[in-house]
Amino acid sequence: MTNQLPEVAIAILYQDNKYLMQLRDNIPNIPAAGCWAFFGGHIEPGETPAVAVQREILEEIGYRLPTFAEFGCYPDEKVIRHVFQAPLLVDINQLVLNEGWDMGLLTAEDIRRGNCYSAVAGEVRPLGTMHQKIMLDFMSK
């Protein structure tokens, strides 16, 4: 039996100095519940992180990643996050939210502040802690 950490593939999707993020469902037993986070998800057995991120983005918002590149790897005690970056080449209105509570294009100011308003939630919601850290790293490069 292996006690290897689960792995996820997530994407930083950017457009006009803004970053597409998902407001995660407000369900207590999921990671970053009710917080702004990246689109992406678990890597299936036999999948590479690159294949997983393409599949997850297509499933979650109906967006076929154009070109994309690996940004980094962020392991912690619970999960290994493979982070990719890609341009968002369509209007947000062309995306279909199939997973999550809301989605939005967050500004660098939203990310530095650590929260953003959601019209669907009707309130300001926080960024997930690790998601904010990854975004701050990305914006500093």
N, C-alpha and C positions, 0 to 999 in steps of 0.2 A: 504494500500500500504506500502511496506517495502522499506527502503533505505539502506538495507544491502549491504556491499561491495562485489564485485565479488571475487570469490576464484579460485585460480589456484593450480595445483599440478605439481611440477617440480623436475627434478632429477639431482643429481651430479653423473655422471658416470665416474669411474676411472679405469685406467689400467697403470701399470708400472710407477707410480708417474706422470702420465699425466691425463688430465681431458677432456672428450669429450664435446665440446660445439658446438652450432649452430650459424652460422652467419645469423642473421635475415635478411629477405628481406629488401631492401632499399626503403621502402614505407613510406612516411612521416607520415601517420596517424596511424601507429601501434607502440606499445610500444617498445622501444629499437631498433628502425629502423636502419638497417645497422651496428648493434653492435653484438659482441659475447655475447651469452646468453645461458641459459639452455634449454634443450628439455623439453617439457611438455605443459600444456595448461589448459583451463577452466574445472572446475569440473561441470559436467552435473547435473541437478536436480535428486535427489535420489542417486547419487553416493557418495561414501566415497572418501577422498583424495587418499587412497591407491589404490582403484579400478581405479580412474581417472589417476593416474600416470602410471599404467600398460597399460591402453588403449592408452594414449597419446604417450608413447614411442613406442609402437607397430605401431601406425598409422604413426608416424613421421619418424622412421628409421628402422622399421621392426624388432625390437629387443624385444624379450620376456624377461622381467626382471627375473633374477634368484632369489636369495634372495635379499631383500632390507630392509632398515630400515628408520624410520623417523629421519631426522637430526634436524629439527627445524621449527618454524613458524615465518614468517617475514611480519607482516602487515605494511602498510603505509596508506596514505590518499586515495589511489586509489584502492588497491587490497590487499587481504590476500594471501600470498605465503606459501604453505605447501611444505617443501623441504625434499626430500628423498635422500638417498645415496645407490648406488649399484655398484658392480663390472661390468666392461665391459669385458666379457669373450670370445669375438670373435674379429677377426681382423677388423679394421675399414673398410677394403675393402669388408667385408661381409654385411655391413649395406647399406640400400637404403635410400637416402635422399629424403623424400616425401614432406618436408616442410622446407623452408629456402633457403638461397643463397649458403651456403657452410657449411661444418662441419670440425672440426679438433681436434686433441689431443693437448691441450695447456699445456705448462709446468708451474711449479710454478713461474718461472721467468716471463713468459708471463703475468700471472695473477697479480703478484706484480707490474709489469710495467704498466699494464692496457691496453695492446693492443697486437695484433698478426697479422702476415701477412696472407692473404688469397690469394691462387693462383687463385681462381675463380674470386675474385674481382680485383686481380692484384695490391693490395695495403695493407698497414697496416690498420686494422680497430680496433676501441676501444672496450673494454668490456663495457657492460651496467653497470651503476653505482651500482645498487643494486646487480647485479650478481657478480661483483667484490667483494663487501662487504661480500656477503654470502660465496664466495670461500675463502676469507682471513680468515673468521671465521672457515671454515671447515679445512683449512690447519693448523691452529693454534691448533687444537685439536688432 
